[in-house]
Every structure is written in C-alpha cells, then in structure tokens.
Amino acid sequence: MPVRLSTLLASFLVTSMFTFASAAYASSVVQRSIVGIIEQSPLVFEGKVTAINVEENGKRIFTWVTFDVLDVVKGSYSESQIHLRYTGGSSGGKTLTVVDQTIPSFGEHGIYFL
C-alpha cells in the first residue's frame, strides 16, 4: 500500500519530536526540509509499537521499543518487527530522561526515520 506524501508530512510533524535530542539546559532545533530528512535516513518505515521493555544497567536506564513494521517507505528491511533502544525510561522508582526526546508509547502508530 503506497504512502501518500501528505501522510508522510503529517506523520513527520507528529514524530519529529523523536528525532531531535539536545544538551541539558539548552535546546536548539536544526531546520530541515522533509525531503532532506528522508534523503538522510537510510530507513523510513510505518510502524506500530507492540512492546516496551525497560532495562537498568548501573546508573543508566534503557527502553527497548518493539515496532511491527507495517510498510517500508524507504530503504530495505525484510523483518516484520524492529527493536529500537532509547536511552531513558523508568525502572525501580528511578527515571532517566533525555531532553527533548519522547519514547514512543505502547500502541503508538507513525512514520519513523532511522
């Protein structure tokens, strides 16, 4: 099923907050066109979050997010799922956050740029 450009643009606006992380106490966003972001991303896919697992490793917390890959918009990926690790999350009463990063929620559906 082909993805329309309007769907990509709308999804980009929703998911762009996941793309940009910056240093604490300062925040800046590099202005890029949707075409530029697509060109720089080796894999762009439409997916749905089907599982979230948190692991604690000393002082660090990581969140593994499993996506069902519904459609590959750009690049090559033959598996039905993809597992991505995000720095941050909550475990054992502790929370680690990365400024300007939002970890996808269970059930979330969108277009993701890797």
N, C-alpha and C positions, 0 to 999 in steps of 0.2 A: 504494500500500500504506500504510494508516494506521499511524502510530507510536503505540504504547501509552504511557500515562503512566508506567508502571513502567520502560519502556525509556528514556524521557526522563530520569527521575530517576537511573537507573543511569549513563547516559551523562553526565549533568551532574556527578555525583560524580567521574568519571574526567577530564572536560575542564575542570572548574572551575579547576584549577591554571593553565590557559592564560589565564584571564580576569583574574586579579589580579596586577598588577605594582606594586612599591612602591620607595621610595628605598633607596639603599645603606645598610647598617648598621642599618636599621630595617625592620620588616615588620609590617604590620597587614592584617587581612582584614575587610572590611565584611560583616557578616552580612546576607544577603538570602535571601528565600524563592525557591524555583524559580519560582513564579508571578510574583514581582516581576522576576526576571531575564528571563523570557520576555516580560513586558509591556514591558520597557525595550529589548529587542533588536528592531530593525526586520527582521532576517533571522535565522532559525534554520534550519539545514539539516543533513541527514545526509550525510556525505561520506567519501571515502577519498582519502588522499594518494597521488598518482600521479607527482609530480615535485618535486624540490627543487633550486633553483639559488641559488648564493651570489654576491653581487657586493660588491666592495670599492670604496668611494668615499672616498679620502683615509684618515682615521682611523676612518671608520665602515664597518661590515660589515652588510649586509642579507641576509636569506634569503627568497627567494621560494618559497612553497609552493603547488603546484597541487593542487586537490581535484577529483575527479569528484563532481558533485552527484548524489546518489542519490535524495534526497527533500527537498522544501522543506516544513518543518514550520510555519513562519510567515513571512509576507512574500511578496514576489513576486520570482522570479528565473527567467528562461527559458533561460539558457545551461546547457550540460551540464558546464561546468567553471567554477571560480572561482580566481583567483590572489590570494593574500594575501601582503603583505610584512611580515616580522617584523624588528625591529631585533635584530642579533646574528647569530652564526654563526662559522664558522672559514674562513679563507682565507689562503693564503700563509704558513702557520705562525703566524698570529695568530688569537686568539679574542676575540670581544666577547660578553659575556653581560649579560643584564638580570636583576636579582634577581627571583626567584620567577616567572620566565617559562620555559616549556619550549616549544621549537619542535617542532611535530609531526614525527614520523618517517615515512620512506617506508613505505607500506603501512598506516599507521595508519587506523583506521576509528572514527568517532564522531559525536556531535552537536555542532555548533559554533554559538556565539552571537555574532553580529556587532552 
